[in-house]
Amino acid sequence: ITNSELSMHYQPLICAKTHTVQACEALMRWEHPERGSISPGVFIPVAEESGLINSIGLWVLRRACCDALAWDDITLSVNISAAQLRNPEFPIQLGHILEETGFDPERLELEITETCLVLEPVVAERSLAVVRRFGVKISLDDFGTGYASIGFLRQFRFEKLKLDRSLVVQASEDEGSRAMMLSSITVARAMKMA
């Protein structure tokens, strides 16, 4: 962060029916001056273990909100780590970023993974309740990797359910995976999740 080696990239999420951009997912990249491009799969776990994920996560939120101000009605989607969600200060810090940047909370969607819920569900539920009061939407990312149950979906009431890529890929090869994918979509629709 200090050396300005982190940068943001945005992946558009396109509506299959209208072919319009509905949202953009914020993706952080690290360009190391000597080692070149370092994958988030490498540096994010290290940042979580060292405790740096909280400051990095706040930098991402602030930067993404500033960048997305010019996008009119397009939703900004940002990944939040389990460590960030366990931090009791996180909802307050998010509120400050929204206030500082002037970003409309209704246009922000936080993506969390199943591990965020499994590790400390009570803390996660408390933090998510505060975040929702701002008007921010919550999405469950990578559903189908084996941690979350239907009970978690009922308990947390996500606005969106994102199926894990491996489940979708296996659905074309394996009848069991296909049934699991289709049943997950049915459950999401029944619970009014996108």
PyMOL commands that set and color helices and strands:
alter all, ss='L'
color gray80, all
select helices_A, chain A and resi 40-50+53-68+82-86+90-101+105-107+114-119+121-134+150-156+165-171+175-190
alter helices_A, ss='H'
color red, helices_A
select strands_A, chain A and resi 6-14+21-32+36-38+75-79+108-113+137-143+160-163
alter strands_A, ss='S'
color yellow, strands_A
deselect
rebuild
show_as cartoon
